[in-house]
């Protein structure tokens, strides 16, 4: 870890139960009278989850257009449709409301609505040249951390995804409202919660940009997430557990926004692309197996995390084993599926997945240990 580093993030974060119902008031001082687009999915609108926010916007003089056509793993076409509508409606402010997909779409719409750069031209790291509209994000799941990251993931083909990673995607404001997450089902709570834990773990072990601030955030996030995920699954209306999960996910998001994730995510993406497994669940399926692989070099770091969550052991190897077992026990307690075979993946599919994982070079370079295609195949076999 270098003593010299750069840490960037969202300009303003509001953590408040019921904050969504005050959205118009929060935005009135900065953006009064600005025509607004709320980007979300149809599930959110059908459940009325955004109604209080929309009412608050209206009461504070905001004319708001709702785009609710976001789908999981959003395709380019969805993003382009939303951007076209934003341009046609002369939108001046974009609000992303929902899970990671809705927030990812909102980030890109805020840029594309300026009409200064095409979407394919942004794929990669540091490729955004355009300015953007003001951007506000409200998460309804405690997992992706997208509200505080400069990353957006786009489905570009039947089995392929591309990422846009650029500081321009940092929002102007993130509103963290735990009441928005109390209706999240058990499986979704588990998957997104484990996703957030992976963000913390991989940020703490990131090979290239690991730093003092990201480490501090990652450790605190892991403690909050690990200590509350089972309660949130078993008692979905427990607001304290929900608040801890959502805040922990936000802290983990800030950590990995600056110290990027590695092989867990790299091996998870093909599971989503090929078998449409939700991203957080994909991470959980490969997590312990990637950690065992990385332990050859990362055991001292895993040992630190083990101590942070209260585990005991006299050596780094013992603490690493205890840490991985702790993660597996938590995953089992949530009730989420834990093996690739449980997701209708066959052993014959594994070489294809290993080959696909090698395309995730922007993630693999951050892993503490180099991963070859042979290594990836071995990890998938252990996860099967």
Secondary structure, DSSP 8 states (H G I E B T S, - for coil): --S-------SEEEE-TTGGGGHHHHHHHHHTT--EEEE-BHHHHHHTTTHHHHHHHHHTT--EEEE-B--SS-BHHHHHHHHHHHHHTT--EEEEEESHHHHHHHHHHHHHTTTSS-SGGG-EES---S---EEEEEESSSS--GGG-SEEEEE-SSS-EEEEE-GGGS-SEEEE-GGGGTT--HHHHHHHHHHHHHHHHHHHT-TTT--HHHHHHHHHHHHHHHTTHHHHHH-TT-HHHHHHHHHHHHHHHHHHHHS---HHHHHHHHHHHHH---HHHHHHHHHHHHHHHHHHHHHHHHHHHHHHTT---SSHHHHHHHHHHHHHHHHHHHT---SGGGGT--GGGHHHHHHHHTT-HHHHTTSSS---HHHHHHHHHHH-
